Amino acid sequence: MGQMNLINQARALLDTGQQFPDLVLPLSNIIIPKMMHIPLVHLSELQDRISHLSQEESHSIDEQFLTQLIQGFILYRQTHYHASIHLLKKAVILPVLSSSQACAFVLLGANYRSLGNSEMALQQLQSGHERFTGLSEQPYQQYFHGLSIYHIAELFGELGDYDAMLQKNILFKEHGEKWNNPDMIGRALNGIGRAYTHMSQYEKAIEFMMEAELKSTAGNIPFRARNLHDIGLTHFHFKHYDEALIYFGKALELREQHQLTNARITSLVAIADVYLYKSAPEMAIPLLNEAKEAAEGLKVNKKMLRIYKCLSYAYEISGDLRKALDYYKQYESSKEEHFAIQNTQVENQKIREINSQLKEQKETIEQQKKKIEINLRKIQHTNKYLQNFASMAAHDLKAPIRIASNFAQILEKKYKDNLEVEDLEFLQYISVNIRNLGRMIDDLLSLTKLDQNLPTPSLVNVFQVILEAQSRLREKIQASRTEISILGDLPDVMAHDSLLVNLFQNILDNAIKHQHPDNHPVIEISSSFPNGKGHYCQIRIKDNGLGIPSGMEERIFELFNKSSMKDSSGIGLATCKKIVNHYGGKIWVESEIGEGTSFLFTLPLIGNEIIPDIPSSR
């Protein structure tokens, strides 16, 4: 249905002169399902006529409700979110059918989500979703029923639960197919694609988004722009920056042409992000300032937080440290409240999920099974949240470290000729420790992401892994004159190349760091089969270094334990233990002060087997 055909149908209905009760239901079924197709200029006309008509005619509570629903949706489409919420709060208290009332709750949730209030959005959307009965009959009810699933899926994505986001979008697509609604199918395909983007499965993501582009109707400008933006975002993750700019630019053009103010902010920030990755802050800063002005006008707090952070980084790499610090202060002042709300919504979401499941349980054996499933999901959700929190915290910590490092360097350059030797040493000590802290945060971030999104283990050539680890440590090996020998053949193991390189690199680096002052490092690598050629092999990496004091053998694998070792973040050996444990193996040390250390660990020769109890020789 073309845009003008849609508008003309609505006009014709309003011009018939029928009594209000005979108008409002067909008007709802024309306007609401195609609301995103209607240009803003025509929406204002419809809003005026519907408002005038509702004031002149006496009508039932059902007609009053539908009028407020249409007007509330028009206000939402015009980005007047607060006005829409005010009107819809009146609508939800009217005594109408449950499926009708559900629509108002869904629209309230969409408004709150646009304002960045995810907690209220989820509460309203779930209230609406629970009120729909079966597959709703009226087209406007079907539209809001589908919209409830879509926005809940989006919120799961914002909370980092991408599996739930994927499943909700698959359900959304099934509803769209049952209702033969191309818009819903296209939007669901887009949502599936974005879930795969979050899972780092970018090829699948682009496949679904391109299918969504083919399915989408020409009139639904907001969705077409959103899908183009998301294709650009996936190219951005692929580091195809030129392609990303093309798709972001197409999305921005559509959003500007059709006055999609809130979505336009997202496009501006995305394009600015690409320029920042291309080290072109002079291109990014004007876009970010334009986005900041629009976001502050709409009071979309979550987007303002992102913009302040991006501006701080843009000015930092452009060399304007004063402005970088000013925007970082604005970011910090807004962040605390935002994360407090986010933490609350995660906890409340867990409670709502449990209550929702408990309501559906029956007094049977199946009830106990569902309780176990709920608890398992709760643990998995908590683990995902903790992983996301660790990653987010590590990234956020790096910004003040960069600022502190920059200002320390400025002070050192400015006053080095006027400072006493001792004071200059203090300043240099500050810079060194700031760099060490930054390295520790990088190590911690690597540890939190170590085993995320890994494919199925496959046979890995350990000899090739050692060569790659040596290549990464080439400069250290050459500077320390380290000799590395491989004694005998090494078996292939069931693992992942990336994790094993990390494992060997950390142990070899540890041996080089803690070399004996009288000798250059000599490292020998060998393998054996303590229990015969069964499920696991044992790798030994022996060095001639300082050795480890008695009683410290277990503690060196603890996170942040430095065990009196210099130049150590306390994370490398904890990473080694996590890698070995991931494959069901064990890791331990044999050492003697002044005589060197042997690191021993076990790795599987075949996959999906029960781990035998391999004793250590301690």
N, C-alpha and C positions, 0 to 999 in steps of 0.2 A: 504494500500500500504506500503510494507516494506521499510526500509531506503535504502537498497542497490538497490532494484527494482526502487525506485524513482531516485536515483543517476544514475543508468544505463540508464533509460529513457532519462534523461537530456544529458548524454554523447552521447547516440545514436543519438539524435537530432543534437547535435553539430558536430558529425562526418559524417553527411550525405553529407556535402559539398553543401548544398542548399544555395541559395542567402540569405543574411541577412534578408530582409523583410519577407521571408517565414519562418524564424526561430523564430523571436522574440516574436510573439504573442503566439504560442504554448509553447515556453519556459517559458513565463510569467505565463501561466496557469498551468504549471507543478510545477514550483519552488515556486511561491509566496504563493499559498494556503497551501503548505506543508513546508514552510520555517523553522518552529519551529521543524520539524522532522529531519532536515538534520544535521548530526554531523559537528562540526566546521572544522574538518580537510578536509572534502569534500567541504565545503563552500569556503575555500581558493582556492581550485582547480577550482571550477566553476567561482569564481570571476576573476581569472587570464585569463581563456579562454574567458569569455564574454568581458572583458576589451580589450583583444588583438583583438578579432573579430570586435568589434565596431570601433576600430581604423583603421582597414584595409578596411572595406567596406563603401561605401557611402550609406546612407539610409535616409529615410524620417524623418520628424519631429516626427511622431507618433512612429517610431521605436527608434529614439534617446531618446524620453521620456521614453519608456518602459525599455530601457537599463539602463538609469539612475535610474529608479525606482527599478529595480532588484538589481543594485549595492548598492543603498542607503539602501535597506532592508538587504542585506548581511552585510553591515557595522554596521547597528543597531543590528543585531543578534550577531555580534562580540564585542558589547559594545563600538564601536568607534562612539559615539554619535555626537561629534562635526564634524567629517569628513562626517558623513551621512547628517547632517543638511546642510553643505556647498554644497554638491552635489544636494540635493533636492531643495534648493533655486534656483538653475539653472533650475530644471525641471518644477517648478510650473509656471514659466513665459512663457513656450512654449505654442503656440496656438493650444492646443489639445482639444478633446471633454471634456465637463464638467465632465462626470462620470470618465474619466481617470485622469483628473487633480485633482479630489477629492481625489484619492488614495495618491498622493504626500502630500497633506495637512494633511491627516490622519497620514501618516508616520512621517511627521515633528512633529505633536502633540505627537506621541508616544516617539520620541527622547527627546523632551523638558520635558515630564513627567518623563522620566528616569533620567534626570539631576536635577529633583526637581523643575523645573520652571513651576508651575501649571498654572500661568497666561497665558504664551505663549502657553502652551499645550492646554488649553481650547479654546483659540482663533483659533488655527490652526485646532483643531478637529471639531469645529462647522463650520468653513469655509468649511472643507471637507464634513461634513455630509449634509450641505445645497446644495451641488453640485450634490449629487447622485439623479438620476431620477428613481422613482419606485424601483422595485427589479432588481438590475443590472444584465446584461446578462452574461458577461464573468466571469469565475470562479475567476480570480484575482480581479475583481471589487467587486464581492460578498464578498470576503474575507475582503477587506478593508472597505466595507460598514459595515459589522458586527463589524470590529475592531473599527470603529468610535463610535458605540453605546457602546461597551465594555469600552473603555477608558473614555468616557464621564460619564458613570455610576461610574467608579472608582473615577473620580474627584469629583462627587457629594458626594461620600462616604468620601473623604478627607476633604470636606467642612462641613461635618456633616449633610447633607440632606439625611438621609438614606431611607426615603420614595421614593425620586426621584431615588436613587440608585437601589432600589428594582424594581420600574416600568421600568427603562431602561433595567435591566437585563431580565425582563419578555419579553420585546420587542425583545431583542437580541435572546432569546430562540425561539421566534416565527419565526424570520428570519432564524435561523439555521434549524428549522424543515421544512420550505418552501424550503430551498436549500438542504435539506437532508445532512447536514454537522455535523457529530458527534462531531468534535472538537468544533464547535461553541456551540452546545447544552451542551456539558460538561462544557465549560467555563462559559456559562450562568447559569447553575445549581450551579456552584461554587460561582458566583457573588450573586445569590439569597441567598445562604447559608451565605455568609459573611455579607450581608445586615441584615439578621436575627441575626447574631452574634452581630452586632452593636446595634440592638434593644434589646439585652439581651434575645432573644428567642433561647437559645442554643440548645434545643432538635430539633427544626425545622432546625437550621443551620446544625447540624451534619447529619440529614436526607438528605438534599439536597447535601451536600458535598460527602456523601457516594454514592449517586446516580451518582454524577459526576465522582467518581472514577470508577464506573462500566461502564459508558458511554465513558470514555476517551480511546483513542487509545494508544497502547504501544509506538508508535514512538514519540509522542509529549512529550518529556522529560521535557521541561520547564513547561508545564501545569501540568503534573503529579506531579512534585516537588512542584509547587505552591499549588495544592489541598491538598497534604499531609501536607504541612506547615500550611494551614488554618485549617485542621482537628486538628492539634496539638494546634493551637491558640485557638480553641473553647474549647478543653479539658483544656487548661490553664485557660480560663474564668470560667470553672466549678471547678477549683482548683484541677483537676486531674493531678498533676504535673508529675507523672511517665509516664502516657499515653502521655502527651504533649511532654516529652523528647523523647519518642519512635518515634512519628511522625515527630518532628523537626529533629531528627537524620536521618530518612529515606530521608527527603527532602534535608538535607545537603549532604548526600552521593551522591544522584543523581546530585546535582548541582556541586559538586567537580569533579565527574567522567566526566561530560560533559562541564566543564570549564564555567559554568554560573556565572561569577565573581560577577556581581551586585547582583543577587539573593542570592548568597552564603553569602554576607554580612548580609542580612536579617535573614538568618538561624542562623548565629553565634550570632547575637544580641538576637534573640528569645531564644536560648538555655541559653545564659548568663542571661537573664531575669528570667528564671525558677530557676537557681541556686541562684540568688539574693533573690527570694521569699522563697527559701529553706534555706536562711541564710548561703550560702556557697560562699562567695566572692572570696575565693582562687581558685574556679573552674571557676568563671565568668570572672575574670580579664584577664587571658591569651586569652580567646575568644574575649573579647572586644578590646584588643590591636591588635589582628589579624584583626578584622573587621575594626578598625581605619586605619590601614596601607592600606588596600584595598580601603576603602572609600576615603581616601585622594588622592590615585592614580587615581581614577576615577572622583574625584571632584564632588561627589554626596552630595551636601551641606546639604540636609535635613537629610540624614542618619548620616552624621558627627555630626550634632547637637544632635541627639538622643544618639550617642555613647559617646560624651563628658559628657552628663548628667548622663548616666549610670555609666561611669567610676568614676565620682565624688562621686556618691552614693556608689559604690562598695568599693572604698578606704576609704570612711567615716566609713562604718560598719566594715571594716577590721582594723580600728584604725589608718590608715595612714592619718591624717588630713591635712598634708602639701600637699600631692598629691591630696587629695580631693578638697582642695582649688584651686590648680593650674588648675585642669580640670573644676572646676566650673567657673573660670575666662574665660577659653576658650569657654565654653558654653555661658556665658553672652555676650562675644564679638561677637559671631556669631548670637545670637538670635535676636537682634534688627532688623537687615536687613531682616531676614527671616519673622518675624511677620509683618513688614511693607509691604512686598510683599504679604503676606497672606491676610492682611486687604484690600489691593488694589484689589486683585483678587475677593474677596467676593463682593465688590461694583460693579466691572466691570461685574461680572457674573449676578448680578441683572439687570443691564442695558441691557446686551445681551438677557436675557430671555424676558424682556419687548419688545425689538425691534423685536425679533423673532416672538413673538405672534402678534404684531401690523401688521407685514408684511402679516400675514395670514388672517387678518380680512377683511370682506367685508362691503360694505356700506349698511348695513341692521340693523335691531333691534338686531341681533345676535352679531354685533360688540360691542354694549354697554355691553352685557352680558359678553363677553370675557374680556373687560377692567376691569370689577368688579372682575372676577376670577384672573386676573393678579395681581391686587392690594392686594387681599386676600393672594395669594401665596407669594407676596413680604413681607407682614407683618409676615406670618408664618416663612418664611426663616430668616427674621431679628430676630424674637424671638428665633429661634433655634441657630442662630449664637451668640446671647447675652448669652444664657444659656451655650453654649460650651465655650465662652470666659470667663465667670465667673468661670466655673469649672477649665479651664486651668490656669487662673490667680491665683486661690487659691492654686493649686498644685505647681505652680512655686514659689509662695511666701514662701512656707514651706522650700524650700531648703536653702535660705540664713538665715532663722531663725534657722535652725538646725546648720549651720556653726557658727553663732553668739553665740548660746547657748553653743556649744562645747568649743569655745575659751574662753568664760566667765568662764566656769568651770575650764579650764586649768589655767587661771590666778588666780582664787580663791584658787585652791589647791597649786599653786606654791608660792604665796606671802602671804597666810593668816597669817603666823607666823611673817611676817615683816611689815604688814600694820597696821596703826592706826585703832581703832575701827570704826571711822566715815567712813574711806575709805573702810573698809570691808563691812560696811552697804550699801555703794553706789554700790559696786560690786554685793552684794546679791539682791539689788533692781533691778539692770539690769537683772539678771537671772529670777527673779519673773515676771517682765514685759514681757520678751521674752516668757516665758511659757504662760502667759495670751494671748499674741498675737497669739501664735500657736493655743490655744484653740478657739480663736475668728475665726480664719481661718477655723478650722474644723467645727464650727457652721455655718459659712457662706456657706461652701461647701455643708453641709447637707441641708441648706435652698434652694440652687439652684437646688438640685436634688429631692426635696421633693415629687413632684407629677409627676415625669417622669416615663413612661413605667408602669403605674398602670393598673391592670386588672379592670374589671367591679366591682363596689361596691357590697357587699353582706351583709347579716345580721350579725352584730357583737355583741357579748355579752359584754356589758360595764363592768359588774362585773369582768369578766376574764381580760379585758384590765387593770382595776385598779390594780388587783393582779400582773400583769406583770410589770406595772410601779413601784409598791412598791418594787418588787423584784430587779429591777435595781437600786433603791435608798436605798437598805437595809442598807448599811453602814452608810449613812447620817441619816437615820431614827433612827437607834440604837444610834448613837453618840449624836444626839440632843434630844433623848427620845420623839420623835414625836408620838402622838396618832392620828390615822386615823379611823374615823367612817363612815359607810355607813348607811344612814337613809332611811329605806323603800326599796322597790324594785326599780331596775333600768331597763328601757326598752331596748330591742335590737334595734340597729339603723343600717341604711344602710350606710356603710362606708368601710374602710380598717383597719385591725388590726394594721398594722405598724404605720399608721398616728395617730390613736387614742392613741396608747401607747405613742407616741412622745408628743401628746397634753397634756395628763394627767401628764406625767413625768415632763414636763416643768413647769406646774402650781404648782404641789406638790413641786418641787425643789425650786421654787420661794418663796413659803410659808415658807419652812425650812430656806432658806437663810436670810429672813427678819423677823425672829422671834422676839418677844418682849423680851428684856433683863431680865425681871422679871418672865417670864413664859416659860415653855417648849411648843413647838408647839402643838396645838390641831386643827385638820382639820376635817370638816364634809362635806360629799358628799351626795347630794340629787337630786331628779328629780321632775319635775312637768309638767303640760300641760296647759299653760296660755290660749290657745284658744280651750280648750277641746282636746280630743284625735284625732287630725287631722293629718297633715302631719309632724309636728315637735314636738320634746320634748325639754324641757329646763333643763340643768344641772347646779347645783350650787355647787361651791367648796368654802367653808367658812373657814377662818383661824382666829386666835387670835393674829396676828402679829402686826407690827408697824403701819400699815395703810399707805395710800397714800395721800399726800398733795392735797388739793382742787385745781382743775385746771389741774392736771396731769393725770386724768383718761384716756383721749384720747391718750396722748403722749407716755404712756408706751408701746403701741403696735407699735410704729414707729421703723423702723430698725435703729440700732446703738444708740437709745436713752436710756441712762442709768438712767435718772431721779434721780440723786444723790444716786443711790443704789450701795453699794459696791459689789465687786466681781461679776460684771455682764458684759457680752459681749455685751448686747444690741440687741441680736439676738433671744433669747429664746421666748419672748412674741410675737415678730414679726412672728416667726414660728407658734405659736399658732393661730394667726389671719389668716395666710395663709391657715392653715389646715381647720379651720372653714369655711372660705370663699370658699374653694374648694368644700364644700358640700352645698353651698348656705345659710349657717347659719350666725349668728351674734355673736359677743363676746363683752362683756363690763364688767366694774367693779363697785361695790358699796363699798365705803370705808369711814372710819373715823379715823383720827389720834389717835393712842393709843388704838383703839377698834377692829382693824382687818380689813380684806378685804374679799369680796366675788367676785369670778370670776364667771360670768354667760355666758353660750353660748348655742346655739341651734343646734341640729343635726336632720337630716331627719329620719323619721320612715319608709318611703317607698322611692323607687327610681324614678328618672325621673319625678319629679313633679315640678310645679311652686312654687316658694318660697312665702309663705304668708308674709305679712308685720308684723313682730313680734316686738312690741315696747319695748324698754328698759325702766326700771323703773327710769332712771335718770331724 
